């Protein structure tokens, strides 16, 4: 769907189109709406500017894009070591 915004053509997507483009299911996108994802309503249709979506996702889910801290890596190693010890003890 094409629409004009500030003198430029912007490609707005409905949730189904956005779900295909961004590899999220529609249900997840609806949860994002409840968390404040920018969108526009035209009647009953929900439209999203993909650039605004990308910015919102990057700013609100930054932890998904960052590497684990060294402390959490140590915690993971401890959990794996403990689990392997239990498996060895059971054999």
MMTF fields as JSON, N, C-alpha, C and O atoms, coordinates in Angstrom:
{
  "mmtfVersion": "1.0.0",
  "mmtfProducer": "UNKNOWN",
  "numBonds": 363,
  "numAtoms": 364,
  "numGroups": 91,
  "numChains": 1,
  "numModels": 1,
  "chainsPerModel": [1],
  "groupsPerChain": [91],
  "chainIdList": ["A"],
  "bondAtomList": [4, 2, 8, 6, 12, 10, 16, 14, 20, 18, 24, 22, 28, 26, 32, 30, 36, 34, 40, 38, 44, 42, 48, 46, 52, 50, 56, 54, 60, 58, 64, 62, 68, 66, 72, 70, 76, 74, 80, 78, 84, 82, 88, 86, 92, 90, 96, 94, 100, 98, 104, 102, 108, 106, 112, 110, 116, 114, 120, 118, 124, 122, 128, 126, 132, 130, 136, 134, 140, 138, 144, 142, 148, 146, 152, 150, 156, 154, 160, 158, 164, 162, 168, 166, 172, 170, 176, 174, 180, 178, 184, 182, 188, 186, 192, 190, 196, 194, 200, 198, 204, 202, 208, 206, 212, 210, 216, 214, 220, 218, 224, 222, 228, 226, 232, 230, 236, 234, 240, 238, 244, 242, 248, 246, 252, 250, 256, 254, 260, 258, 264, 262, 268, 266, 272, 270, 276, 274, 280, 278, 284, 282, 288, 286, 292, 290, 296, 294, 300, 298, 304, 302, 308, 306, 312, 310, 316, 314, 320, 318, 324, 322, 328, 326, 332, 330, 336, 334, 340, 338, 344, 342, 348, 346, 352, 350, 356, 354, 360, 358],
  "bondOrderList": [1, 1, 1, 1, 1, 1, 1, 1, 1, 1, 1, 1, 1, 1, 1, 1, 1, 1, 1, 1, 1, 1, 1, 1, 1, 1, 1, 1, 1, 1, 1, 1, 1, 1, 1, 1, 1, 1, 1, 1, 1, 1, 1, 1, 1, 1, 1, 1, 1, 1, 1, 1, 1, 1, 1, 1, 1, 1, 1, 1, 1, 1, 1, 1, 1, 1, 1, 1, 1, 1, 1, 1, 1, 1, 1, 1, 1, 1, 1, 1, 1, 1, 1, 1, 1, 1, 1, 1, 1, 1],
  "groupList": [{"groupName": "UNK", "atomNameList": ["N", "CA", "C", "O"], "elementList": ["N", "C", "C", "O"], "formalChargeList": [0, 0, 0, 0], "bondAtomList": [1, 0, 2, 1, 3, 2], "bondOrderList": [1, 1, 2], "singleLetterCode": "X", "chemCompType": "L-PEPTIDE LINKING"}],
  "groupTypeList": [0, 0, 0, 0, 0, 0, 0, 0, 0, 0, 0, 0, 0, 0, 0, 0, 0, 0, 0, 0, 0, 0, 0, 0, 0, 0, 0, 0, 0, 0, 0, 0, 0, 0, 0, 0, 0, 0, 0, 0, 0, 0, 0, 0, 0, 0, 0, 0, 0, 0, 0, 0, 0, 0, 0, 0, 0, 0, 0, 0, 0, 0, 0, 0, 0, 0, 0, 0, 0, 0, 0, 0, 0, 0, 0, 0, 0, 0, 0, 0, 0, 0, 0, 0, 0, 0, 0, 0, 0, 0, 0],
  "groupIdList": [1, 2, 3, 4, 5, 6, 7, 8, 9, 10, 11, 12, 13, 14, 15, 16, 17, 18, 19, 20, 21, 22, 23, 24, 25, 26, 27, 28, 29, 30, 31, 32, 33, 34, 35, 36, 37, 38, 39, 40, 41, 42, 43, 44, 45, 46, 47, 48, 49, 50, 51, 52, 53, 54, 55, 56, 57, 58, 59, 60, 61, 62, 63, 64, 65, 66, 67, 68, 69, 70, 71, 72, 73, 74, 75, 76, 77, 78, 79, 80, 81, 82, 83, 84, 85, 86, 87, 88, 89, 90, 91],
  "secStructList": [7, 3, 3, 3, 3, 6, 6, 3, 3, 3, 3, 3, 3, 3, 2, 2, 2, 2, 2, 2, 2, 2, 6, 7, 7, 2, 2, 2, 2, 2, 2, 2, 2, 2, 6, 6, 7, 7, 7, 3, 3, 3, 6, 6, 3, 3, 3, 3, 3, 2, 2, 2, 2, 2, 2, 2, 2, 2, 2, 2, 7, 4, 4, 4, 4, 1, 7, 7, 7, 2, 2, 2, 2, 2, 2, 2, 2, 2, 2, 2, 2, 2, 2, 2, 2, 2, 2, 2, 2, 2, 7],
  "xCoordList": [0.847, 0.0, 0.897, 1.786, 0.681, 1.451, 0.66, -0.56, 1.375, 0.74, 1.746, 2.953, 1.27, 2.149, 2.385, 1.45, 3.623, 3.955, 5.072, 6.165, 4.807, 5.792, 6.431, 7.642, 5.632, 6.131, 6.892, 7.421, 6.967, 7.68, 6.757, 5.83, 7.023, 6.263, 6.818, 8.021, 5.939, 6.335, 5.511, 4.306, 6.145, 5.465, 4.965, 5.759, 3.682, 3.08, 2.7, 2.304, 2.819, 2.469, 1.386, 1.372, 0.471, -0.462, 0.268, 1.393, -0.352, 0.344, 0.752, 1.806, -0.073, 0.26, 1.498, 2.389, 1.549, 2.718, 3.972, 5.045, 3.823, 4.961, 5.447, 6.65, 4.515, 4.913, 5.741, 6.686, 5.396, 6.181, 7.547, 8.559, 7.567, 8.816, 9.795, 11.004, 9.28, 10.155, 10.257, 10.958, 9.567, 9.647, 9.135, 9.668, 8.106, 7.384, 5.964, 5.441, 5.328, 3.931, 3.05, 3.458, 1.857, 0.93, 0.61, 0.483, 0.479, 0.181, 1.283, 0.989, 2.533, 3.644, 3.567, 3.792, 3.254, 3.125, 1.989, 2.096, 0.915, -0.186, 0.265, -0.148, 1.105, 1.661, 2.555, 2.551, 3.322, 4.156, 3.294, 3.688, 2.12, 1.211, 0.858, 0.832, 0.586, 0.233, 1.409, 1.218, 2.633, 3.832, 4.246, 5.259, 3.461, 3.73, 4.335, 4.816, 4.327, 4.858, 4.101, 2.87, 4.815, 4.134, 3.307, 3.764, 2.094, 1.207, 0.147, -0.005, -0.573, -1.638, -2.877, -2.796, -4.013, -5.274, -6.019, -6.201, -6.442, -7.283, -8.523, -8.526, -9.57, -10.74, -10.346, -9.864, -10.549, -10.159, -8.785, -8.285, -8.174, -6.877, -5.748, -5.792, -4.753, -3.576, -2.425, -2.099, -1.814, -0.7, 0.547, 0.473, 1.694, 2.968, 3.978, 4.077, 4.725, 5.856, 7.034, 7.451, 7.581, 8.663, 9.878, 10.525, 10.204, 11.345, 11.067, 11.941, 9.848, 9.483, 9.485, 9.894, 9.023, 9.015, 10.445, 10.717, 11.359, 12.759, 13.373, 14.045, 13.141, 13.67, 13.089, 13.814, 11.776, 11.116, 11.663, 11.962, 11.792, 12.285, 13.706, 14.027, 14.544, 15.936, 16.021, 16.847, 15.197, 15.25, 14.592, 14.984, 13.603, 12.865, 13.306, 12.978, 14.03, 14.489, 15.984, 16.471, 16.689, 18.135, 18.837, 19.819, 18.331, 18.983, 18.989, 19.839, 18.072, 18.041, 19.199, 19.558, 19.788, 20.854, 22.233, 23.222, 22.32, 23.609, 24.086, 23.289, 25.379, 25.967, 25.785, 25.706, 25.719, 25.597, 26.823, 27.929, 26.62, 27.74, 28.621, 28.166, 29.874, 30.757, 30.195, 30.361, 29.523, 28.938, 27.883, 27.843, 27.021, 25.972, 26.571, 26.034, 27.678, 28.34, 28.901, 28.846, 29.438, 29.936, 28.794, 28.94, 27.648, 26.481, 26.035, 25.68, 26.05, 25.646, 26.624, 26.211, 27.909, 28.916, 28.696, 28.788, 28.404, 28.149, 26.934, 26.965, 25.865, 24.659, 24.92, 24.454, 25.666, 25.982, 26.862, 26.636, 27.873, 28.766, 27.975, 28.167, 27.075, 26.254, 25.358, 25.2, 24.783, 23.903, 24.709, 24.248, 25.901, 26.735, 27.169, 27.25, 27.448, 27.827, 26.66, 26.86, 25.453, 24.277, 24.055, 23.68, 24.287, 24.136, 25.178, 24.864, 26.428, 27.501, 27.203, 27.469, 26.662, 26.363, 25.226, 25.194, 24.296, 23.161, 23.54, 22.829, 24.65, 25.048, 25.794, 26.191],
  "yCoordList": [-1.163, 0.0, 1.233, 1.347, 2.14, 3.379, 4.526, 4.608, 5.406, 6.575, 7.713, 7.474, 8.928, 10.095, 10.538, 10.591, 10.856, 11.375, 12.39, 12.047, 13.614, 14.692, 14.775, 14.964, 14.637, 14.819, 13.644, 13.753, 12.528, 11.368, 10.156, 10.068, 9.237, 7.987, 7.062, 6.809, 6.568, 5.624, 4.369, 4.436, 3.256, 1.976, 1.537, 1.151, 1.592, 1.092, -0.362, -0.747, -1.162, -2.577, -2.888, -2.334, -3.786, -4.274, -5.368, -5.729, -5.888, -6.844, -8.123, -8.693, -8.57, -9.788, -9.569, -10.418, -8.439, -8.131, -7.97, -8.459, -7.278, -7.071, -8.399, -8.605, -9.293, -10.593, -11.391, -12.078, -11.308, -12.011, -11.35, -12.034, -10.027, -9.308, -9.436, -9.526, -9.443, -9.42, -10.762, -10.882, -11.753, -13.126, -13.243, -14.023, -12.471, -12.607, -13.014, -12.599, -13.813, -14.154, -12.954, -12.077, -12.932, -11.826, -11.687, -10.571, -12.81, -12.761, -12.017, -11.252, -12.234, -11.53, -10.042, -9.215, -9.698, -8.282, -7.63, -6.468, -8.359, -7.807, -7.567, -6.593, -8.452, -8.231, -6.986, -6.209, -6.805, -5.614, -4.35, -3.33, -4.413, -3.26, -2.863, -1.679, -3.864, -3.598, -3.016, -2.333, -3.292, -2.77, -1.412, -0.853, -0.872, 0.479, 0.583, 1.653, -0.484, -0.423, 0.644, 0.657, 1.54, 2.589, 2.002, 1.121, 2.505, 2.022, 3.077, 4.042, 2.874, 3.784, 2.952, 1.887, 3.437, 2.753, 3.512, 4.726, 2.781, 3.324, 2.448, 1.352, 2.94, 2.1, 0.981, 1.223, -0.24, -1.4, -1.936, -2.862, -1.359, -1.828, -1.193, -0.001, -1.979, -1.507, -1.461, -2.464, -0.285, -0.103, 0.299, 1.008, -0.165, 0.089, 0.565, 0.009, 1.603, 2.062, 1.164, 1.179, 0.387, -0.546, 0.119, -0.482, 1.357, 2.051, 2.387, 2.222, 2.858, 3.144, 1.861, 1.865, 0.766, -0.535, -0.945, -1.338, -0.849, -1.235, -0.413, -0.957, 0.906, 1.771, 1.393, 1.307, 1.169, 0.81, -0.509, -0.624, -1.499, -2.807, -2.699, -3.269, -1.976, -1.808, -1.088, -1.458, -0.085, 0.685, -0.026, 0.195, -0.874, -1.501, -2.915, -3.45, -3.511, -4.882, -4.977, -5.913, -4.001, -3.926, -5.165, -5.626, -5.715, -6.886, -8.069, -8.95, -8.11, -9.202, -9.091, -10.074, -7.897, -7.671, -7.587, -7.386, -7.734, -7.616, -8.983, -9.871, -9.126, -10.391, -10.519, -9.513, -11.746, -11.938, -11.388, -11.39, -10.929, -10.42, -11.595, -12.739, -11.314, -12.407, -13.135, -14.349, -12.403, -13.049, -14.066, -15.166, -13.705, -14.642, -15.836, -16.941, -15.616, -16.736, -17.711, -18.925, -17.175, -18.038, -18.832, -20.017, -18.163, -18.843, -19.978, -21.055, -19.742, -20.774, -21.943, -23.102, -21.64, -22.714, -23.552, -24.779, -22.886, -23.603, -24.519, -25.662, -24.015, -24.823, -26.043, -27.142, -25.847, -26.958, -27.979, -29.184, -27.493, -28.403, -29.227, -30.438, -28.558, -29.268, -30.321, -31.429, -29.962, -30.892, -32.1, -33.237, -31.856, -32.974, -33.872, -35.088, -33.298, -34.098, -34.995, -36.151, -34.453, -35.26, -36.396, -37.501, -36.122, -37.163, -38.251, -39.439, -37.842, -38.82, -39.652, -40.854, -39.042, -39.746, -40.746, -41.788, -40.436, -41.325, -42.522, -43.527, -42.427, -43.534, -44.609, -45.596],
  "zCoordList": [0.0, 0.0, 0.0, 0.844, -0.918, -1.006, -0.398, -0.544, 0.283, 0.85, 0.867, 0.86, 0.889, 0.924, 2.348, 3.148, 2.675, 3.997, 3.827, 3.376, 4.18, 4.093, 2.713, 2.599, 1.676, 0.321, -0.257, -1.363, 0.444, -0.082, -0.071, 0.735, -0.968, -0.975, 0.097, 0.152, 0.937, 1.986, 1.799, 1.557, 1.91, 1.778, 3.149, 4.007, 3.354, 4.578, 4.357, 3.257, 5.395, 5.3, 6.316, 7.416, 5.935, 6.95, 7.738, 7.393, 8.773, 9.641, 8.91, 9.193, 7.98, 7.243, 6.369, 6.325, 5.681, 4.845, 5.704, 5.352, 6.832, 7.728, 8.308, 8.47, 8.618, 9.179, 8.18, 8.567, 6.904, 5.881, 5.691, 5.534, 5.708, 5.464, 6.627, 6.414, 7.851, 9.032, 9.751, 10.756, 9.242, 9.788, 11.222, 12.011, 11.559, 12.819, 12.478, 11.444, 13.317, 13.06, 13.421, 14.182, 12.872, 13.097, 14.589, 15.091, 15.299, 16.732, 17.494, 18.412, 17.124, 17.765, 17.463, 18.347, 16.23, 15.873, 16.657, 17.048, 16.886, 17.692, 19.142, 19.772, 19.657, 21.004, 20.999, 21.953, 19.917, 19.786, 19.782, 20.348, 19.146, 19.139, 20.568, 20.903, 21.412, 22.806, 23.583, 24.589, 23.108, 23.768, 23.217, 23.638, 22.269, 21.786, 20.402, 20.028, 19.632, 18.275, 17.481, 17.494, 16.79, 16.032, 14.887, 14.159, 14.747, 13.703, 13.428, 14.177, 12.349, 11.947, 11.67, 11.058, 12.119, 11.85, 10.769, 10.852, 9.764, 8.708, 8.709, 8.147, 9.344, 9.564, 10.498, 11.605, 10.053, 10.863, 10.492, 11.129, 9.466, 8.987, 9.801, 10.106, 10.145, 10.863, 9.866, 9.233, 9.734, 8.809, 9.581, 10.585, 9.095, 9.775, 8.742, 7.648, 9.105, 8.301, 8.682, 9.84, 7.753, 8.098, 8.734, 9.591, 8.328, 8.93, 10.392, 11.243, 10.692, 12.081, 12.915, 14.076, 12.307, 12.988, 13.347, 14.481, 12.369, 12.613, 13.739, 14.615, 13.715, 14.773, 16.132, 17.124, 16.171, 17.425, 17.964, 19.152, 17.09, 17.518, 18.055, 19.098, 17.35, 17.76, 19.112, 19.946, 19.341, 20.59, 21.765, 22.911, 21.506, 22.596, 22.913, 23.972, 22.023, 22.248, 22.001, 21.367, 22.508, 22.303, 22.839, 22.257, 23.965, 24.557, 23.603, 23.727, 22.665, 21.696, 20.71, 20.061, 20.594, 19.629, 20.267, 19.562, 21.57, 22.236, 22.703, 23.006, 22.75, 23.208, 24.716, 25.42, 25.212, 26.658, 27.384, 26.842, 28.588, 29.381, 29.805, 29.826, 30.14, 30.601, 31.812, 31.935, 32.72, 33.895, 33.498, 34.049, 32.539, 32.137, 31.392, 31.458, 30.684, 30.013, 31.049, 30.859, 32.138, 33.212, 33.838, 34.135, 34.037, 34.592, 33.685, 34.162, 32.389, 31.425, 31.486, 31.487, 31.535, 31.628, 32.887, 32.844, 34.01, 35.261, 35.138, 35.594, 34.522, 34.341, 33.464, 33.765, 32.38, 31.484, 32.195, 32.084, 32.932, 33.667, 34.686, 34.794, 35.44, 36.426, 35.764, 36.277, 34.63, 33.922, 33.425, 33.529, 32.891, 32.418, 33.563, 33.394, 34.719, 35.881, 36.316, 36.686, 36.266, 36.637, 35.645, 36.035, 34.366, 33.347, 33.563, 33.497, 33.824, 34.072, 35.315, 35.326, 36.352, 37.589, 37.385, 38.039, 36.484, 36.234, 35.378, 35.369, 34.66, 33.76, 34.468, 33.848]
}
